[in-house]
Amino acid sequence: MKGPLRLAALIAVVLPACRGSALVVTRGPYLQSGTATSIVVCWRTDVPTDSRVQFGTVPDALTSSASDVSLVRDHAVVLAGLKPATAYWYRVGTATATLAGDASHRFVTAPPPGATAPLRFWVVGDSGTADANAVAVRAAFDQFSAGRPADLWLMLGDDAYTSGTDGEFQKAVFETYPLLLRAVTLWSAYGNHDSVSAVASTGSGPYFDAFVFPKNGEAGGVPSGTEAYYAFDRGDVHFIALDSTSASRQPGSPMLTWLAEDLERTSQGWIVAFWHHPPYTKGSHDSDAETALVEMRQNVLPVLEAGGVDLVLAGHSHSYERSFLLDGHYGPSNTLTPRAMKDAGDGRPSGAGAYRKPPGRTPHAGAVYAVVGSSGLVSGGRLDHPAMVASQKALGSLVVDVGGDRLDAVFLRATGATGDSFSIVKSRVGTSVPAVPRPFPAAPRPDGS
């Protein structure tokens, strides 16, 4: 059966179910793959329906729309032709009914690629506990960002414990962060717990059902052909999500070949890479002893550092750890030498001073490595890796602000206290470092509080 006859048959099957139930949104709405001119709006309904998103730049005049006549429960509608750096309101539903949409259903498109507009992004790792810990971390960020919301947010994997099932994703992601999801684009790395119920090679399972990532280069960067690893641009920042869980980490593998090409072709001024398994950690996991961690350090870091990476984020260890400005340390922790420390200071504007790098992108100029795996739980470990300035067993998240030649980051504890802070400034030799922006948290006390 083809064409109109097949569609009519489907409608005949589905409509009785619709008439007999209260058509409701059971997941979302939530935002994916946002760019300067497009965004993907997603949601789930209790029964299959067609899809429609109405949107506009005035809350009470949603004069534009995008639709899909396919009858589905999991909806993903692309809004295209948007204006850069512009606020839009939206509502979702069917061709004949609105199901969700109020003043909180609002997003702001990215600035044009390469623009140096201020950017804030929020980072959580191992957040998928769906419990009071995750809620406390979220609440602390809500309070911190009340006057300056995030432009995007990153999950570093293990988004849904313990097996990445559909029900676990529902509770740990969609029921834990409903207001953020409808207003801020979420990007994720693939974690080992997420992979229990998903298969990266086929892009199947709850993890890949939940997310829509730009495998074809739709958001900037080289097409990867997979949602397990991908790249995207936001203003002057190039983000790279890698798959440390299931992809080959060997030189010459598809992921590393893609990574080298992507770094070669990007022209953005800042490079931020993120994945699940940290290259340096002595938390609940040990980067000297575990294969995925060792291979990411030995094989992936040389490619990233040659490409001028500035910040590397990972989870997996259920703690917070943050390094000096490093380059060229690819061996075990006991082989770290002063030569690998491009700056052995604390990186704090209120302490030894911000880390300094040359303007633009310079190979092997140093990067900061942060483990943010305590956004849902904390556990174990000696927390004594010699590459680290800060090592803390504390619930929290990372807030990062990038603007022009400056990056400022704060480890925000679930209590609302500042656990750590650091800055990277790109300036020419002999020039002064810009004054610290205000407000900016003071350095923590020696006990980390």
C-alpha positions as CSV (number, residue, x, y, z in Angstrom):
1,M,0.0,0.0,0.0
2,K,1.5,3.4,-1.0
3,G,0.8,7.1,-1.1
4,P,-2.6,8.5,-0.1
5,L,-4.1,5.0,0.5
6,R,-1.4,4.1,3.1
7,L,-1.8,7.5,4.8
8,A,-5.6,7.1,5.0
9,A,-5.1,3.6,6.5
10,L,-2.8,5.0,9.1
11,I,-5.2,7.8,10.0
12,A,-8.0,5.3,10.3
13,V,-6.0,3.3,12.8
14,V,-4.7,6.2,14.8
15,L,-7.7,8.5,15.0
16,P,-9.9,6.2,17.1
17,A,-7.0,6.0,19.7
18,C,-6.8,9.8,19.7
19,R,-10.5,10.2,20.2
20,G,-10.5,7.8,23.1
21,S,-7.6,9.4,25.0
22,A,-6.6,12.8,26.2
23,L,-3.9,13.8,23.8
24,V,-1.1,15.1,26.0
25,V,2.6,15.9,25.8
26,T,4.5,13.3,27.9
27,R,8.1,14.5,27.2
28,G,9.3,18.1,26.6
29,P,9.1,20.3,24.7
30,Y,12.9,20.5,24.5
31,L,15.4,22.1,22.2
32,Q,18.1,20.5,20.1
33,S,20.9,21.4,17.6
34,G,20.4,25.2,17.8
35,T,22.3,27.4,15.4
36,A,22.2,31.1,14.3
37,T,19.4,30.3,11.8
38,S,17.7,27.1,12.9
39,I,16.7,24.9,15.9
40,V,15.0,21.5,16.4
41,V,12.0,21.5,18.7
42,C,11.2,18.0,20.1
43,W,8.4,16.5,22.2
44,R,6.6,13.2,22.9
45,T,2.9,12.6,22.9
46,D,0.9,9.7,24.4
47,V,-0.4,8.7,21.0
48,P,0.9,9.2,17.5
49,T,-0.1,12.5,15.9
50,D,1.1,14.9,13.2
51,S,3.4,17.7,14.3
52,R,3.2,21.5,14.2
53,V,5.3,24.2,15.8
54,Q,4.1,27.8,15.7
55,F,6.7,30.4,16.5
56,G,7.5,34.1,16.3
57,T,9.4,37.0,17.7
58,V,6.4,38.4,19.6
59,P,4.9,36.2,22.3
60,D,1.3,36.9,21.3
61,A,1.9,36.7,17.5
62,L,3.3,33.3,16.6
63,T,2.8,33.9,12.9
64,S,5.2,31.4,11.5
65,S,4.9,27.6,11.6
66,A,6.6,24.4,10.6
67,S,4.8,21.0,10.3
68,D,5.2,17.3,9.6
69,V,2.3,15.2,8.6
70,S,3.9,11.9,9.8
71,L,2.0,10.3,12.6
72,V,4.5,9.8,15.4
73,R,4.9,9.9,19.2
74,D,8.4,11.3,19.2
75,H,8.3,14.6,17.4
76,A,11.3,16.6,16.0
77,V,10.5,19.6,13.9
78,V,13.2,21.8,12.4
79,L,12.6,25.6,12.5
80,A,14.7,27.1,9.7
81,G,15.2,30.6,8.3
82,L,15.5,32.2,11.7
83,K,17.3,35.5,12.5
84,P,20.6,35.3,14.4
85,A,20.8,36.4,18.0
86,T,17.0,36.8,18.2
87,A,14.4,35.8,20.8
88,Y,11.6,33.5,19.6
89,W,8.5,32.1,21.4
90,Y,6.9,28.9,20.3
91,R,4.1,26.4,21.0
92,V,3.8,22.8,19.9
93,G,0.9,20.6,18.9
94,T,-0.9,19.2,15.9
95,A,-2.5,20.8,12.8
96,T,-5.6,21.4,14.8
97,A,-4.6,21.7,18.5
98,T,-2.0,23.4,20.7
99,L,-0.6,21.0,23.3
100,A,2.1,23.1,25.0
101,G,3.3,26.7,24.9
102,D,3.5,29.7,27.2
103,A,5.9,32.6,27.9
104,S,8.5,30.1,29.2
105,H,8.7,28.4,25.8
106,R,11.3,30.8,24.5
107,F,14.7,30.5,23.0
108,V,17.4,32.8,21.6
109,T,19.2,31.9,18.4
110,A,23.0,31.9,18.3
111,P,24.9,34.9,17.0
112,P,26.5,34.5,13.5
113,P,29.4,32.0,13.4
114,G,32.6,33.8,14.4
115,A,30.9,36.5,16.4
116,T,32.6,37.3,19.7
117,A,29.3,37.9,21.5
118,P,29.4,36.8,25.2
119,L,28.5,33.1,25.7
120,R,27.6,31.2,28.8
121,F,27.3,27.5,29.0
122,W,26.5,25.1,31.8
123,V,28.3,21.8,32.3
124,V,27.0,18.7,34.2
125,G,28.4,15.3,34.3
126,D,27.0,12.0,35.6
127,S,23.9,13.8,36.4
128,G,21.4,11.0,35.7
129,T,20.5,10.1,39.2
130,A,17.0,11.6,39.1
131,D,17.2,12.4,42.8
132,A,17.6,15.2,45.3
133,N,21.3,15.5,44.5
134,A,20.7,16.3,40.8
135,V,17.8,18.7,41.8
136,A,20.1,20.5,44.3
137,V,22.8,21.0,41.6
138,R,20.2,22.3,39.2
139,A,18.7,24.6,41.8
140,A,22.1,26.1,42.6
141,F,22.6,26.9,39.0
142,D,19.1,28.4,38.7
143,Q,19.9,30.8,41.5
144,F,23.4,31.6,40.1
145,S,22.2,32.3,36.6
146,A,19.0,34.2,37.5
147,G,20.4,37.4,36.0
148,R,22.3,35.8,33.2
149,P,20.8,32.5,31.9
150,A,22.8,29.9,30.0
151,D,23.0,30.0,26.2
152,L,23.5,26.3,26.0
153,W,24.4,23.4,28.2
154,L,26.5,20.2,28.0
155,M,26.0,16.8,29.6
156,L,29.2,14.8,29.9
157,G,27.5,11.3,29.7
158,D,25.8,8.9,32.1
159,D,22.7,11.1,31.7
160,A,20.4,8.3,32.9
161,Y,21.3,5.7,35.6
162,T,21.7,2.9,35.7
163,S,21.1,1.4,32.3
164,G,20.1,4.3,30.1
165,T,16.5,3.0,29.6
166,D,13.7,5.1,28.2
167,G,12.1,5.4,31.6
168,E,15.4,6.4,33.2
169,F,15.9,9.1,30.6
170,Q,12.4,10.3,31.3
171,K,13.0,10.8,35.0
172,A,16.7,11.8,35.0
173,V,16.6,14.3,32.1
174,F,13.1,15.3,31.1
175,E,11.4,15.4,34.5
176,T,14.5,16.9,36.3
177,Y,15.2,19.8,33.9
178,P,11.8,20.7,32.3
179,L,12.2,24.5,32.3
180,L,15.8,24.5,31.1
181,L,15.0,22.0,28.3
182,R,12.3,24.2,26.8
183,A,14.5,27.3,26.7
184,V,18.2,26.2,26.3
185,T,19.7,23.8,23.7
186,L,21.2,20.6,25.3
187,W,24.2,18.8,23.9
188,S,25.5,15.5,25.3
189,A,28.4,13.1,25.2
190,Y,27.8,9.3,25.2
191,G,28.5,7.7,28.6
192,N,29.0,4.1,29.5
193,H,25.7,3.8,31.5
194,D,23.9,5.4,28.5
195,S,25.3,2.7,26.3
196,V,23.8,-0.2,28.2
197,S,20.5,0.3,26.3
198,A,21.8,1.9,23.2
199,V,24.0,1.0,20.2
200,A,26.2,3.8,18.8
201,S,27.0,2.0,15.5
202,T,23.4,1.9,14.5
203,G,22.3,5.1,16.3
204,S,19.5,3.1,18.1
205,G,18.2,3.0,21.7
206,P,16.9,5.5,24.2
207,Y,19.9,7.8,24.1
208,F,19.8,8.3,20.4
209,D,16.0,8.4,20.4
210,A,16.1,11.3,22.9
211,F,18.6,13.5,21.2
212,V,19.0,15.1,17.8
213,F,22.7,16.0,17.2
214,P,24.2,17.4,14.0
215,K,25.9,14.4,12.4
216,N,25.8,16.0,8.9
217,G,27.6,19.2,9.9
218,E,24.4,21.2,10.2
219,A,25.6,23.3,13.1
220,G,29.2,23.9,11.9
221,G,32.2,21.6,11.7
222,V,32.9,18.6,9.5
223,P,30.1,16.0,9.2
224,S,30.8,12.9,11.3
225,G,28.0,10.7,10.1
226,T,27.1,9.7,13.6
227,E,25.4,11.3,16.6
228,A,27.8,9.6,18.9
229,Y,30.5,12.2,18.1
230,Y,30.0,15.5,16.3
231,A,30.9,19.2,16.3
232,F,29.1,22.5,16.5
233,D,29.8,26.2,16.6
234,R,28.4,28.9,18.9
235,G,29.7,32.3,18.1
236,D,33.5,32.2,18.3
237,V,33.6,28.8,20.1
238,H,33.9,25.5,18.4
239,F,32.6,22.6,20.4
240,I,33.7,19.0,19.8
241,A,31.8,16.0,21.4
242,L,33.7,12.7,21.3
243,D,32.6,9.1,22.0
244,S,35.0,7.7,24.5
245,T,32.6,4.9,25.3
246,S,32.1,2.8,22.1
247,A,34.2,4.3,19.2
248,S,37.7,3.1,18.5
249,R,40.2,5.4,20.2
250,Q,43.1,4.2,18.0
251,P,45.2,6.4,15.7
252,G,43.8,6.2,12.2
253,S,40.3,5.2,13.4
254,P,37.2,7.0,11.9
255,M,36.7,9.2,15.0
256,L,40.3,10.4,15.2
257,T,40.6,10.9,11.5
258,W,37.4,13.0,11.6
259,L,38.7,14.9,14.6
260,A,41.9,15.9,12.9
261,E,40.0,17.1,9.8
262,D,37.5,19.0,11.9
263,L,40.2,20.8,13.8
264,E,42.0,21.7,10.6
265,R,39.0,23.2,9.0
266,T,37.5,25.2,11.9
267,S,38.3,28.9,12.1
268,Q,36.8,29.6,15.5
269,G,38.9,31.3,18.1
270,W,38.2,29.0,21.0
271,I,38.1,25.1,21.1
272,V,36.1,23.2,23.8
273,A,36.2,19.4,23.7
274,F,34.0,17.2,25.8
275,W,33.5,13.4,26.4
276,H,32.8,11.0,29.2
277,H,36.1,9.2,30.2
278,P,38.7,11.7,31.7
279,P,42.3,11.6,30.5
280,Y,43.5,12.7,34.0
281,T,41.7,11.6,37.2
282,K,42.3,10.0,40.6
283,G,38.7,10.1,41.7
284,S,36.3,7.1,41.6
285,H,38.2,6.1,38.5
286,D,41.9,6.0,37.8
287,S,43.3,7.3,34.6
288,D,46.5,5.3,35.0
289,A,44.7,2.0,35.1
290,E,41.6,2.0,32.9
291,T,41.8,1.4,29.1
292,A,39.3,4.0,27.9
293,L,41.0,6.8,30.0
294,V,44.5,5.8,29.0
295,E,43.7,5.7,25.3
296,M,41.9,9.0,25.3
297,R,45.0,10.5,26.9
298,Q,47.6,8.8,24.7
299,N,45.8,9.0,21.3
300,V,43.3,11.8,21.4
301,L,45.1,14.5,23.4
302,P,48.0,14.9,20.9
303,V,45.5,15.6,18.1
304,L,43.5,18.1,20.2
305,E,46.6,19.9,21.5
306,A,48.0,20.2,18.0
307,G,44.7,21.7,17.0
308,G,44.9,24.4,19.7
309,V,42.3,23.1,22.2
310,D,41.6,25.4,25.2
311,L,39.3,23.5,27.5
312,V,38.6,19.7,27.8
313,L,35.7,18.5,29.9
314,A,34.9,15.0,31.1
315,G,32.9,13.1,33.7
316,H,32.9,9.4,34.8
317,S,34.8,10.1,38.0
318,H,32.3,11.2,40.6
319,S,34.3,14.3,41.8
320,Y,35.5,17.6,40.6
321,E,39.1,17.9,39.4
322,R,40.8,20.8,37.5
323,S,44.2,20.9,36.0
324,F,47.0,23.4,35.5
325,L,47.4,24.8,32.0
326,L,48.9,21.6,30.4
327,D,50.4,20.4,27.2
328,G,52.2,17.2,26.1
329,H,51.5,14.9,29.1
330,Y,50.4,11.6,27.6
331,G,51.8,9.1,30.1
332,P,50.9,7.9,33.6
333,S,50.5,10.4,36.5
334,N,54.0,9.7,37.9
335,T,55.6,10.8,34.6
336,L,54.3,14.4,34.8
337,T,57.1,16.9,34.5
338,P,57.2,20.7,34.9
339,R,57.8,20.9,31.1
340,A,54.2,19.8,30.6
341,M,52.9,22.7,32.7
342,K,52.5,25.7,30.4
343,D,51.5,27.5,33.6
344,A,51.8,26.0,37.0
345,G,49.8,28.7,38.8
346,D,46.2,28.4,40.0
347,G,44.7,30.3,37.1
348,R,42.5,32.4,39.4
349,P,42.3,36.1,38.8
350,S,42.2,36.7,42.5
351,G,45.1,34.3,43.1
352,A,48.2,33.7,41.0
353,G,46.4,35.2,37.9
354,A,44.6,34.0,34.9
355,Y,46.3,31.5,32.5
356,R,47.6,33.3,29.5
357,K,47.7,32.1,25.9
358,P,48.6,33.7,22.6
359,P,45.7,35.4,20.7
360,G,43.6,33.2,18.4
361,R,44.5,29.5,18.2
362,T,48.0,28.3,18.7
363,P,49.1,24.6,18.7
364,H,50.4,23.3,22.0
365,A,49.8,26.5,23.9
366,G,48.1,24.6,26.7
367,A,44.7,23.5,27.8
368,V,42.8,23.2,31.1
369,Y,41.3,19.7,31.8
370,A,38.3,19.5,34.1
371,V,36.5,16.5,35.5
372,V,32.9,17.4,36.3
373,G,31.4,14.1,37.3
374,S,29.7,15.1,40.5
375,S,26.4,16.6,39.2
376,G,24.4,13.7,40.6
377,L,26.6,11.8,43.0
378,V,30.1,11.8,44.6
379,S,32.2,8.8,45.5
380,G,35.7,7.5,46.3
381,G,39.2,8.1,45.1
382,R,42.4,9.6,46.4
383,L,41.9,12.8,44.5
384,D,45.7,13.4,44.3
385,H,46.5,13.5,40.6
386,P,49.6,15.8,40.3
387,A,48.2,17.5,37.2
388,M,45.3,19.0,39.3
389,V,45.1,22.4,41.0
390,A,41.8,21.5,42.6
391,S,40.4,18.1,43.6
392,Q,37.1,18.0,45.5
393,K,34.6,15.4,46.6
394,A,31.6,17.8,46.2
395,L,28.3,17.9,44.3
396,G,28.3,20.6,41.7
397,S,28.5,21.8,38.1
398,L,30.7,24.1,36.0
399,V,29.6,27.5,34.7
400,V,31.7,28.8,31.8
401,D,31.6,32.3,30.3
402,V,33.4,33.1,27.1
403,G,33.7,36.6,25.6
404,G,36.3,37.9,23.2
405,D,39.7,37.0,24.4
406,R,38.6,35.7,27.9
407,L,37.2,32.5,29.4
408,D,36.1,32.4,33.0
409,A,34.8,29.3,34.7
410,V,33.3,28.6,38.2
411,F,32.8,25.2,39.9
412,L,29.4,25.8,41.5
413,R,28.7,23.6,44.4
414,A,25.2,22.3,45.0
415,T,25.1,24.5,48.1
416,G,25.6,27.6,45.9
417,A,29.2,28.1,47.2
418,T,32.1,28.5,44.8
419,G,34.4,25.5,44.9
420,D,36.9,26.6,42.3
421,S,37.4,29.2,39.6
422,F,39.8,29.8,36.8
423,S,40.3,32.0,33.8
424,I,42.1,31.8,30.5
425,V,43.1,35.1,28.7
426,K,44.4,35.2,25.2
427,S,46.8,38.2,24.9
428,R,50.0,39.2,23.2
429,V,53.2,39.1,25.1
430,G,53.8,42.3,27.1
431,T,50.1,43.3,27.1
432,S,48.2,43.5,30.4
433,V,45.6,41.0,31.4
434,P,42.1,42.5,31.4
435,A,40.6,43.2,34.7
436,V,38.4,40.5,36.2
437,P,34.8,40.9,35.2
438,R,32.3,41.7,37.9
439,P,30.6,40.0,39.5
440,F,33.1,37.2,39.8
441,P,33.4,34.7,42.7
442,A,36.4,35.0,45.0
443,A,38.9,32.2,45.2
444,P,37.8,29.4,47.7
445,R,39.5,29.1,51.0
446,P,42.3,26.4,51.3
447,D,39.8,23.9,52.6
448,G,37.9,24.2,49.3
449,S,34.8,25.9,50.9
